[in-house]
Amino acid sequence: MHVAIGCDEAGFDLKELLKSHVAALGHSVTDFGIQSGETALYPDIAFAVATAVSQGAQERAILICGTGIGVCISANKVRGIRAAQAHDTYSAERAQKSNDAQIICLGARVIGPELAKSVVSSFLSSTFEHGRSGPKVDRILHYENAQTRAP
């Protein structure tokens, strides 16, 4: 699977750790930044990652900031994206199985490195269970497509 990863300066160390972890799981990883010593506005990174996922260049993604909240809100502004914040393995699994989320968002100041690796593993190993969840995700898409965007 092709997995994008991106962060702001608060998430840099966790991003580097998770890049290696995702690669060790057998996935290809595309790093959208930041690089060491850089600073960035997390909405810029989240938007770039979410756009790559929405366009099909990446299958899934991991976004990291201090809390995971800012990157999650930002990624969800991209049409077609379902990003979910998760700091436990159950939520990460359900984000994919129940909500078909393509992006998991983590807070580097909230989650420890070992738990973060477990959360990412749960997310990447889960697949969407269309059954009872399908109509719910379809309804999310219905409302998203019904929205008119201001120019």
KOLKOLNU-804483 format. One record per atom (N, C-alpha, C): residue number from 1; residue in one letter; x, y, z. Coordinates in steps of 0.05 Angstrom, whole numbers, plus 32768, in hexadecimal, padded with zeros to 4 digits. Layout:
// residues N
site seq NUM	type A	east X	north Y	up Z
...
// end
This chain:
// residues 151
site seq 1	type M	east 8011	north 7FE9	up 8000
site seq 1	type M	east 8000	north 8000	up 8000
site seq 1	type M	east 8012	north 8019	up 8000
site seq 2	type H	east 8009	north 802E	up 7FF2
site seq 2	type H	east 8017	north 8047	up 7FF2
site seq 2	type H	east 800C	north 8059	up 8008
site seq 3	type V	east 801E	north 8061	up 801B
site seq 3	type V	east 8015	north 8070	up 8032
site seq 3	type V	east 8024	north 808A	up 8033
site seq 4	type A	east 8015	north 80A0	up 8034
site seq 4	type A	east 8021	north 80BB	up 8037
site seq 4	type A	east 8023	north 80C1	up 8055
site seq 5	type I	east 8037	north 80D1	up 805C
site seq 5	type I	east 803A	north 80DA	up 8077
site seq 5	type I	east 8043	north 80F7	up 8078
site seq 6	type G	east 8038	north 8106	up 808B
site seq 6	type G	east 8040	north 8122	up 808D
site seq 6	type G	east 803B	north 812C	up 80A9
site seq 7	type C	east 8049	north 8142	up 80AF
site seq 7	type C	east 8047	north 814D	up 80CA
site seq 7	type C	east 804F	north 816A	up 80CB
site seq 8	type D	east 804B	north 8176	up 80E2
site seq 8	type D	east 8057	north 8190	up 80E8
site seq 8	type D	east 806F	north 818C	up 80FA
site seq 9	type E	east 807A	north 81A1	up 8104
site seq 9	type E	east 8093	north 819E	up 8115
site seq 9	type E	east 808D	north 818E	up 812E
site seq 10	type A	east 8075	north 818F	up 8139
site seq 10	type A	east 806F	north 8180	up 8151
site seq 10	type A	east 806F	north 8162	up 814C
site seq 11	type G	east 8069	north 815A	up 8134
site seq 11	type G	east 8067	north 813E	up 812D
site seq 11	type G	east 807F	north 8132	up 8120
site seq 12	type F	east 8095	north 8141	up 811C
site seq 12	type F	east 80AC	north 8138	up 810C
site seq 12	type F	east 80B8	north 811E	up 8117
site seq 13	type D	east 80BE	north 811C	up 8130
site seq 13	type D	east 80CB	north 8104	up 813B
site seq 13	type D	east 80B9	north 80EB	up 8138
site seq 14	type L	east 809F	north 80EF	up 813D
site seq 14	type L	east 808D	north 80D8	up 813B
site seq 14	type L	east 808A	north 80D0	up 811D
site seq 15	type K	east 8089	north 80E4	up 810B
site seq 15	type K	east 8088	north 80DE	up 80EF
site seq 15	type K	east 809F	north 80CD	up 80E6
site seq 16	type E	east 80B7	north 80D4	up 80EE
site seq 16	type E	east 80CF	north 80C5	up 80E7
site seq 16	type E	east 80CD	north 80A8	up 80F1
site seq 17	type L	east 80C4	north 80A5	up 8109
site seq 17	type L	east 80C1	north 808A	up 8114
site seq 17	type L	east 80AC	north 807A	up 8105
site seq 18	type L	east 8096	north 8087	up 80FF
site seq 18	type L	east 8080	north 8079	up 80F1
site seq 18	type L	east 8087	north 8073	up 80D4
site seq 19	type K	east 8097	north 8083	up 80C7
site seq 19	type K	east 80A0	north 807D	up 80AC
site seq 19	type K	east 80AE	north 8062	up 80AB
site seq 20	type S	east 80C1	north 805E	up 80BD
site seq 20	type S	east 80CF	north 8045	up 80BF
site seq 20	type S	east 80BD	north 802E	up 80C5
site seq 21	type H	east 80AA	north 8032	up 80D7
site seq 21	type H	east 8097	north 801D	up 80DF
site seq 21	type H	east 8085	north 8015	up 80C7
site seq 22	type V	east 807B	north 8028	up 80B9
site seq 22	type V	east 8069	north 8023	up 80A2
site seq 22	type V	east 8079	north 8013	up 808C
site seq 23	type A	east 8092	north 801C	up 8087
site seq 23	type A	east 80A2	north 800E	up 8074
site seq 23	type A	east 80A8	north 7FF1	up 807D
site seq 24	type A	east 80AD	north 7FED	up 8097
site seq 24	type A	east 80B2	north 7FD3	up 80A1
site seq 24	type A	east 8099	north 7FC1	up 809F
site seq 25	type L	east 8082	north 7FCD	up 809E
site seq 25	type L	east 8069	north 7FBD	up 8099
site seq 25	type L	east 8065	north 7FB6	up 807C
site seq 26	type G	east 8077	north 7FBF	up 806B
site seq 26	type G	east 8076	north 7FB8	up 804E
site seq 26	type G	east 8069	north 7FCC	up 803C
site seq 27	type H	east 8063	north 7FE3	up 8046
site seq 27	type H	east 8056	north 7FF8	up 8036
site seq 27	type H	east 806A	north 800C	up 802C
site seq 28	type S	east 8064	north 8019	up 8015
site seq 28	type S	east 8075	north 802F	up 800C
site seq 28	type S	east 806B	north 8049	up 801A
site seq 29	type V	east 807E	north 805A	up 8020
site seq 29	type V	east 8078	north 8072	up 802F
site seq 29	type V	east 8081	north 808B	up 801F
site seq 30	type T	east 8070	north 809E	up 801C
site seq 30	type T	east 8077	north 80B8	up 8010
site seq 30	type T	east 8075	north 80CD	up 8026
site seq 31	type D	east 808B	north 80DA	up 802A
site seq 31	type D	east 808E	north 80EE	up 803F
site seq 31	type D	east 8087	north 810A	up 8034
site seq 32	type F	east 8072	north 8116	up 803E
site seq 32	type F	east 8069	north 8130	up 8035
site seq 32	type F	east 8075	north 8147	up 8047
site seq 33	type G	east 8086	north 813F	up 8059
site seq 33	type G	east 8093	north 8153	up 806B
site seq 33	type G	east 8085	north 8155	up 8085
site seq 34	type I	east 8091	north 8163	up 8096
site seq 34	type I	east 80A8	north 8175	up 8093
site seq 34	type I	east 80C2	north 8165	up 8096
site seq 35	type Q	east 80D8	north 8173	up 8090
site seq 35	type Q	east 80F2	north 8168	up 8094
site seq 35	type Q	east 80FE	north 8175	up 80AD
site seq 36	type S	east 8113	north 8169	up 80B7
site seq 36	type S	east 8120	north 8173	up 80CF
site seq 36	type S	east 8126	north 8190	up 80CF
site seq 37	type G	east 811E	north 819E	up 80E4
site seq 37	type G	east 8123	north 81BA	up 80E6
site seq 37	type G	east 8110	north 81CD	up 80D8
site seq 38	type E	east 80FF	north 81C2	up 80C8
site seq 38	type E	east 80EB	north 81D2	up 80BA
site seq 38	type E	east 80D3	north 81D9	up 80CD
site seq 39	type T	east 80C6	north 81EE	up 80C6
site seq 39	type T	east 80AC	north 81F3	up 80D2
site seq 39	type T	east 8098	north 81F5	up 80BC
site seq 40	type A	east 807F	north 81EF	up 80C2
site seq 40	type A	east 806A	north 81F0	up 80AE
site seq 40	type A	east 804F	north 81F5	up 80BB
site seq 41	type L	east 803D	north 81FF	up 80AB
site seq 41	type L	east 8022	north 8201	up 80B4
site seq 41	type L	east 8015	north 81E6	up 80AF
site seq 42	type Y	east 800B	north 81D8	up 80C4
site seq 42	type Y	east 8000	north 81BD	up 80C0
site seq 42	type Y	east 7FEA	north 81BC	up 80AB
site seq 43	type P	east 7FD9	north 81D1	up 80A7
site seq 43	type P	east 7FC5	north 81CF	up 8092
site seq 43	type P	east 7FD1	north 81CA	up 8077
site seq 44	type D	east 7FE8	north 81D6	up 8071
site seq 44	type D	east 7FF5	north 81D2	up 8057
site seq 44	type D	east 7FFD	north 81B5	up 8053
site seq 45	type I	east 8009	north 81A9	up 8067
site seq 45	type I	east 8012	north 818D	up 8066
site seq 45	type I	east 7FF9	north 817B	up 8063
site seq 46	type A	east 7FE5	north 817F	up 8074
site seq 46	type A	east 7FCD	north 816F	up 8074
site seq 46	type A	east 7FBF	north 8170	up 8059
site seq 47	type F	east 7FBD	north 8188	up 804E
site seq 47	type F	east 7FB0	north 818C	up 8034
site seq 47	type F	east 7FBF	north 817D	up 801E
site seq 48	type A	east 7FD9	north 817F	up 801E
site seq 48	type A	east 7FE9	north 8171	up 800A
site seq 48	type A	east 7FE6	north 8153	up 800B
site seq 49	type V	east 7FE7	north 8148	up 8024
site seq 49	type V	east 7FE4	north 812B	up 8028
site seq 49	type V	east 7FC7	north 8123	up 8020
site seq 50	type A	east 7FB3	north 8131	up 8029
site seq 50	type A	east 7F98	north 812A	up 8023
site seq 50	type A	east 7F92	north 812C	up 8005
site seq 51	type T	east 7F9D	north 813F	up 7FF8
site seq 51	type T	east 7F99	north 8142	up 7FDB
site seq 51	type T	east 7FA5	north 812A	up 7FCD
site seq 52	type A	east 7FBD	north 8122	up 7FD5
site seq 52	type A	east 7FCA	north 810B	up 7FC8
site seq 52	type A	east 7FB9	north 80F1	up 7FCC
site seq 53	type V	east 7FAD	north 80EE	up 7FE3
site seq 53	type V	east 7F9B	north 80D7	up 7FE8
site seq 53	type V	east 7F82	north 80DA	up 7FD7
site seq 54	type S	east 7F75	north 80F1	up 7FD7
site seq 54	type S	east 7F5C	north 80F5	up 7FC8
site seq 54	type S	east 7F60	north 80F1	up 7FAA
site seq 55	type Q	east 7F78	north 80F6	up 7FA0
site seq 55	type Q	east 7F7E	north 80F3	up 7F84
site seq 55	type Q	east 7F87	north 80D7	up 7F7D
site seq 56	type G	east 7F8B	north 80C6	up 7F92
site seq 56	type G	east 7F92	north 80AA	up 7F8D
site seq 56	type G	east 7FB0	north 80A5	up 7F8B
site seq 57	type A	east 7FC1	north 80BA	up 7F8F
site seq 57	type A	east 7FDE	north 80B6	up 7F8F
site seq 57	type A	east 7FE8	north 80A7	up 7FA7
site seq 58	type Q	east 7FD9	north 80A8	up 7FBD
site seq 58	type Q	east 7FDF	north 809A	up 7FD6
site seq 58	type Q	east 7FC5	north 808C	up 7FDF
site seq 59	type E	east 7FC8	north 8074	up 7FEA
site seq 59	type E	east 7FB0	north 8065	up 7FF3
site seq 59	type E	east 7FA7	north 806D	up 800E
site seq 60	type R	east 7FBA	north 8070	up 8020
site seq 60	type R	east 7FB3	north 8078	up 803C
site seq 60	type R	east 7FC8	north 808C	up 8045
site seq 61	type A	east 7FC3	north 8098	up 805C
site seq 61	type A	east 7FD6	north 80AC	up 8066
site seq 61	type A	east 7FD6	north 80AE	up 8084
site seq 62	type I	east 7FEB	north 80B9	up 808F
site seq 62	type I	east 7FEF	north 80BF	up 80AB
site seq 62	type I	east 7FF7	north 80DC	up 80AD
site seq 63	type L	east 7FE8	north 80EB	up 80BE
site seq 63	type L	east 7FEE	north 8107	up 80C3
site seq 63	type L	east 7FF3	north 810B	up 80E1
site seq 64	type I	east 8007	north 811B	up 80E7
site seq 64	type I	east 800F	north 811F	up 8103
site seq 64	type I	east 8013	north 813D	up 8109
site seq 65	type C	east 8007	north 8146	up 811E
site seq 65	type C	east 800D	north 8161	up 8129
site seq 65	type C	east 800E	north 815D	up 8147
site seq 66	type G	east 800D	north 8173	up 8156
site seq 66	type G	east 800F	north 8170	up 8173
site seq 66	type G	east 7FF9	north 8160	up 817F
site seq 67	type T	east 7FE0	north 8166	up 8177
site seq 67	type T	east 7FC9	north 8157	up 8182
site seq 67	type T	east 7FBC	north 8144	up 816F
site seq 68	type G	east 7FC0	north 8148	up 8155
site seq 68	type G	east 7FB3	north 8138	up 8140
site seq 68	type G	east 7F99	north 8146	up 8137
site seq 69	type I	east 7F90	north 8159	up 8146
site seq 69	type I	east 7F76	north 8166	up 8140
site seq 69	type I	east 7F79	north 8178	up 8127
site seq 70	type G	east 7F8D	north 8189	up 8127
site seq 70	type G	east 7F90	north 819D	up 8111
site seq 70	type G	east 7F94	north 818F	up 80F6
site seq 71	type V	east 7FA4	north 817B	up 80F5
site seq 71	type V	east 7FA8	north 816D	up 80DB
site seq 71	type V	east 7F8F	north 815F	up 80D2
site seq 72	type C	east 7F80	north 8154	up 80E6
site seq 72	type C	east 7F67	north 8146	up 80DF
site seq 72	type C	east 7F53	north 8159	up 80D4
site seq 73	type I	east 7F4F	north 8170	up 80E1
site seq 73	type I	east 7F3C	north 8184	up 80D7
site seq 73	type I	east 7F44	north 818D	up 80BB
site seq 74	type S	east 7F5E	north 8192	up 80B7
site seq 74	type S	east 7F68	north 819C	up 809D
site seq 74	type S	east 7F64	north 8187	up 8087
site seq 75	type A	east 7F6B	north 816E	up 808C
site seq 75	type A	east 7F69	north 8159	up 8078
site seq 75	type A	east 7F4C	north 8155	up 8070
site seq 76	type N	east 7F3A	north 8157	up 8083
site seq 76	type N	east 7F1E	north 8153	up 807D
site seq 76	type N	east 7F11	north 8169	up 806C
site seq 77	type K	east 7F20	north 817F	up 8066
site seq 77	type K	east 7F17	north 8194	up 8055
site seq 77	type K	east 7F1A	north 818C	up 8037
site seq 78	type V	east 7F29	north 8177	up 8032
site seq 78	type V	east 7F2D	north 816D	up 8016
site seq 78	type V	east 7F16	north 815B	up 800F
site seq 79	type R	east 7F08	north 8161	up 7FF9
site seq 79	type R	east 7EF1	north 8152	up 7FF1
site seq 79	type R	east 7EF9	north 8134	up 7FED
site seq 80	type G	east 7EE8	north 8123	up 7FF8
site seq 80	type G	east 7EED	north 8106	up 7FF5
site seq 80	type G	east 7EFE	north 80FA	up 800A
site seq 81	type I	east 7F08	north 810A	up 801C
site seq 81	type I	east 7F1A	north 8100	up 8031
site seq 81	type I	east 7F0A	north 80FB	up 804B
site seq 82	type R	east 7F11	north 80E4	up 8057
site seq 82	type R	east 7F07	north 80DE	up 8072
site seq 82	type R	east 7F20	north 80D9	up 8083
site seq 83	type A	east 7F26	north 80ED	up 8093
site seq 83	type A	east 7F3D	north 80EB	up 80A5
site seq 83	type A	east 7F32	north 80E8	up 80C1
site seq 84	type A	east 7F40	north 80D7	up 80D1
site seq 84	type A	east 7F37	north 80D2	up 80EC
site seq 84	type A	east 7F4E	north 80D4	up 8100
site seq 85	type Q	east 7F49	north 80E1	up 8116
site seq 85	type Q	east 7F5C	north 80E2	up 812B
site seq 85	type Q	east 7F59	north 80C9	up 813C
site seq 86	type A	east 7F70	north 80BC	up 8142
site seq 86	type A	east 7F6F	north 80A4	up 8153
site seq 86	type A	east 7F88	north 80A2	up 8164
site seq 87	type H	east 7F84	north 809B	up 817D
site seq 87	type H	east 7F9B	north 8098	up 818F
site seq 87	type H	east 7F99	north 807D	up 819D
site seq 88	type D	east 7F89	north 806B	up 8193
site seq 88	type D	east 7F88	north 804F	up 819D
site seq 88	type D	east 7F82	north 803D	up 8185
site seq 89	type T	east 7F89	north 8023	up 8189
site seq 89	type T	east 7F87	north 8011	up 8172
site seq 89	type T	east 7F6B	north 800B	up 816A
site seq 90	type Y	east 7F58	north 800B	up 817C
site seq 90	type Y	east 7F3C	north 8006	up 8175
site seq 90	type Y	east 7F31	north 801C	up 8163
site seq 91	type S	east 7F36	north 8035	up 816B
site seq 91	type S	east 7F2C	north 804C	up 815A
site seq 91	type S	east 7F3A	north 804C	up 813F
site seq 92	type A	east 7F53	north 8045	up 813E
site seq 92	type A	east 7F61	north 8044	up 8124
site seq 92	type A	east 7F55	north 802E	up 8112
site seq 93	type E	east 7F50	north 8017	up 811D
site seq 93	type E	east 7F44	north 8001	up 810E
site seq 93	type E	east 7F28	north 8009	up 8104
site seq 94	type R	east 7F18	north 8015	up 8116
site seq 94	type R	east 7EFC	north 801C	up 810F
site seq 94	type R	east 7EFC	north 8033	up 80FB
site seq 95	type A	east 7F10	north 8045	up 80FC
site seq 95	type A	east 7F11	north 805B	up 80E8
site seq 95	type A	east 7F10	north 804F	up 80CC
site seq 96	type Q	east 7F1E	north 803A	up 80C8
site seq 96	type Q	east 7F1F	north 802D	up 80AD
site seq 96	type Q	east 7F07	north 801A	up 80AA
site seq 97	type K	east 7F02	north 8008	up 80BC
site seq 97	type K	east 7EED	north 7FF4	up 80B9
site seq 97	type K	east 7ED1	north 8000	up 80B8
site seq 98	type S	east 7ECB	north 8014	up 80C8
site seq 98	type S	east 7EB1	north 801F	up 80C9
site seq 98	type S	east 7EAD	north 8039	up 80B9
site seq 99	type N	east 7EC3	north 8048	up 80B5
site seq 99	type N	east 7EC0	north 8062	up 80A8
site seq 99	type N	east 7ED0	north 8065	up 808E
site seq 100	type D	east 7EDE	north 8050	up 8087
site seq 100	type D	east 7EEF	north 8051	up 806E
site seq 100	type D	east 7F01	north 8069	up 806E
site seq 101	type A	east 7F0C	north 8070	up 8085
site seq 101	type A	east 7F1F	north 8087	up 8086
site seq 101	type A	east 7F38	north 8080	up 8077
site seq 102	type Q	east 7F42	north 8093	up 8068
site seq 102	type Q	east 7F5B	north 808F	up 805A
site seq 102	type Q	east 7F73	north 809A	up 8069
site seq 103	type I	east 7F6D	north 80AC	up 807D
site seq 103	type I	east 7F83	north 80B9	up 808B
site seq 103	type I	east 7F7F	north 80B6	up 80A9
site seq 104	type I	east 7F95	north 80B0	up 80B6
site seq 104	type I	east 7F95	north 80AF	up 80D4
site seq 104	type I	east 7FA5	north 80C7	up 80DE
site seq 105	type C	east 7F9B	north 80D4	up 80F2
site seq 105	type C	east 7FA8	north 80EC	up 80FD
site seq 105	type C	east 7FB0	north 80E7	up 811A
site seq 106	type L	east 7FC9	north 80ED	up 8120
site seq 106	type L	east 7FD4	north 80E8	up 813A
site seq 106	type L	east 7FDF	north 8101	up 8147
site seq 107	type G	east 7FDE	north 8102	up 8161
site seq 107	type G	east 7FEA	north 8119	up 8170
site seq 107	type G	east 8004	north 8110	up 817D
site seq 108	type A	east 801A	north 811B	up 8174
site seq 108	type A	east 8034	north 8114	up 817F
site seq 108	type A	east 8037	north 811A	up 819C
site seq 109	type R	east 8027	north 812E	up 81A6
site seq 109	type R	east 8028	north 8135	up 81C2
site seq 109	type R	east 8013	north 8125	up 81D2
site seq 110	type V	east 8005	north 8113	up 81C5
site seq 110	type V	east 7FF0	north 8104	up 81D2
site seq 110	type V	east 7FF6	north 80E6	up 81D4
site seq 111	type I	east 8004	north 80DC	up 81C0
site seq 111	type I	east 8009	north 80BF	up 81BE
site seq 111	type I	east 8026	north 80B9	up 81BF
site seq 112	type G	east 802D	north 80A3	up 81CC
site seq 112	type G	east 8049	north 809A	up 81CD
site seq 112	type G	east 8051	north 808B	up 81B4
site seq 113	type P	east 806B	north 8088	up 81AF
site seq 113	type P	east 8074	north 807C	up 8196
site seq 113	type P	east 806B	north 805F	up 8192
site seq 114	type E	east 806C	north 804F	up 81A7
site seq 114	type E	east 8064	north 8032	up 81A4
site seq 114	type E	east 8046	north 802F	up 819E
site seq 115	type L	east 8036	north 803F	up 81AD
site seq 115	type L	east 801A	north 803E	up 81A7
site seq 115	type L	east 8014	north 8049	up 818C
site seq 116	type A	east 8022	north 805E	up 8183
site seq 116	type A	east 801E	north 8069	up 8168
site seq 116	type A	east 8023	north 8054	up 8153
site seq 117	type K	east 8038	north 8044	up 8157
site seq 117	type K	east 803D	north 802E	up 8143
site seq 117	type K	east 8027	north 801A	up 8143
site seq 118	type S	east 801C	north 8013	up 815A
site seq 118	type S	east 8005	north 8000	up 815B
site seq 118	type S	east 7FEC	north 800C	up 814E
site seq 119	type V	east 7FE7	north 8025	up 8153
site seq 119	type V	east 7FD0	north 8033	up 8147
site seq 119	type V	east 7FD2	north 8033	up 8128
site seq 120	type V	east 7FEA	north 803A	up 811E
site seq 120	type V	east 7FEE	north 803A	up 8101
site seq 120	type V	east 7FEC	north 801E	up 80F6
site seq 121	type S	east 7FF6	north 800A	up 8103
site seq 121	type S	east 7FF4	north 7FEE	up 80FA
site seq 121	type S	east 7FD7	north 7FE6	up 80F8
site seq 122	type S	east 7FC7	north 7FED	up 810C
site seq 122	type S	east 7FAA	north 7FE6	up 810C
site seq 122	type S	east 7F9C	north 7FF3	up 80F5
site seq 123	type F	east 7FA2	north 800D	up 80F1
site seq 123	type F	east 7F96	north 801C	up 80DB
site seq 123	type F	east 7F9D	north 800F	up 80C0
site seq 124	type L	east 7FB6	north 800A	up 80BB
site seq 124	type L	east 7FBF	north 8000	up 80A1
site seq 124	type L	east 7FB7	north 7FE3	up 809C
site seq 125	type S	east 7FB2	north 7FD4	up 80B0
site seq 125	type S	east 7FAA	north 7FB8	up 80AC
site seq 125	type S	east 7F8C	north 7FB4	up 80AA
site seq 126	type S	east 7F7D	north 7FC9	up 80AF
site seq 126	type S	east 7F60	north 7FC7	up 80AE
site seq 126	type S	east 7F55	north 7FCE	up 8092
site seq 127	type T	east 7F3E	north 7FC2	up 808C
site seq 127	type T	east 7F31	north 7FC8	up 8073
site seq 127	type T	east 7F14	north 7FCF	up 8078
site seq 128	type F	east 7F09	north 7FDF	up 8067
site seq 128	type F	east 7EED	north 7FE8	up 806A
site seq 128	type F	east 7EDA	north 7FD1	up 8069
site seq 129	type E	east 7EC7	north 7FD0	up 807B
site seq 129	type E	east 7EB2	north 7FBC	up 807C
site seq 129	type E	east 7E98	north 7FC9	up 8073
site seq 130	type H	east 7E92	north 7FC6	up 8059
site seq 130	type H	east 7E7C	north 7FD4	up 804D
site seq 130	type H	east 7E62	north 7FCF	up 805B
site seq 131	type G	east 7E5B	north 7FB7	up 8060
site seq 131	type G	east 7E42	north 7FAE	up 806D
site seq 131	type G	east 7E31	north 7FC4	up 8079
site seq 132	type R	east 7E30	north 7FC5	up 8094
site seq 132	type R	east 7E20	north 7FDA	up 80A2
site seq 132	type R	east 7E2B	north 7FF6	up 809F
site seq 133	type S	east 7E45	north 7FF8	up 809A
site seq 133	type S	east 7E52	north 8012	up 8099
site seq 133	type S	east 7E4F	north 801F	up 807D
site seq 134	type G	east 7E4B	north 800F	up 8068
site seq 134	type G	east 7E4A	north 801A	up 804D
site seq 134	type G	east 7E36	north 8030	up 804A
site seq 135	type P	east 7E1C	north 802C	up 8053
site seq 135	type P	east 7E09	north 8041	up 8050
site seq 135	type P	east 7E10	north 805B	up 805F
site seq 136	type K	east 7E1E	north 8058	up 8075
site seq 136	type K	east 7E26	north 806F	up 8085
site seq 136	type K	east 7E3B	north 8080	up 8076
site seq 137	type V	east 7E4F	north 8072	up 806B
site seq 137	type V	east 7E64	north 807F	up 805C
site seq 137	type V	east 7E58	north 808B	up 8042
site seq 138	type D	east 7E46	north 807D	up 8036
site seq 138	type D	east 7E38	north 8088	up 801E
site seq 138	type D	east 7E29	north 80A1	up 8025
site seq 139	type R	east 7E1D	north 80A2	up 803D
site seq 139	type R	east 7E0E	north 80BA	up 8045
site seq 139	type R	east 7E21	north 80D2	up 804A
site seq 140	type I	east 7E39	north 80CC	up 8056
site seq 140	type I	east 7E4D	north 80E1	up 8059
site seq 140	type I	east 7E54	north 80EC	up 803E
site seq 141	type L	east 7E59	north 80DB	up 802A
site seq 141	type L	east 7E60	north 80E4	up 800F
site seq 141	type L	east 7E49	north 80F4	up 8003
site seq 142	type H	east 7E30	north 80EB	up 8008
site seq 142	type H	east 7E19	north 80FA	up 7FFE
site seq 142	type H	east 7E19	north 8117	up 8008
site seq 143	type Y	east 7E1D	north 811A	up 8022
site seq 143	type Y	east 7E1D	north 8135	up 802D
site seq 143	type Y	east 7E35	north 8145	up 8023
site seq 144	type E	east 7E4B	north 8138	up 8021
site seq 144	type E	east 7E63	north 8146	up 8017
site seq 144	type E	east 7E5E	north 8150	up 7FFA
site seq 145	type N	east 7E53	north 813F	up 7FEA
site seq 145	type N	east 7E4E	north 8146	up 7FCD
site seq 145	type N	east 7E38	north 815B	up 7FCB
site seq 146	type A	east 7E26	north 815C	up 7FDE
site seq 146	type A	east 7E10	north 8170	up 7FDD
site seq 146	type A	east 7E19	north 818C	up 7FE4
site seq 147	type Q	east 7E2F	north 818E	up 7FF1
site seq 147	type Q	east 7E3A	north 81A8	up 7FF9
site seq 147	type Q	east 7E42	north 81B9	up 7FE1
site seq 148	type T	east 7E3C	north 81D1	up 7FE1
site seq 148	type T	east 7E46	north 81E3	up 7FCD
site seq 148	type T	east 7E5E	north 81F2	up 7FD8
site seq 149	type R	east 7E72	north 81F4	up 7FC9
site seq 149	type R	east 7E8B	north 8201	up 7FD2
site seq 149	type R	east 7E8B	north 821E	up 7FC8
site seq 150	type A	east 7E91	north 8230	up 7FDA
site seq 150	type A	east 7E94	north 824C	up 7FD2
site seq 150	type A	east 7EAD	north 8250	up 7FC2
site seq 151	type P	east 7EAD	north 8261	up 7FAD
site seq 151	type P	east 7EC5	north 8264	up 7F9D
site seq 151	type P	east 7EDC	north 8271	up 7FAC
// end
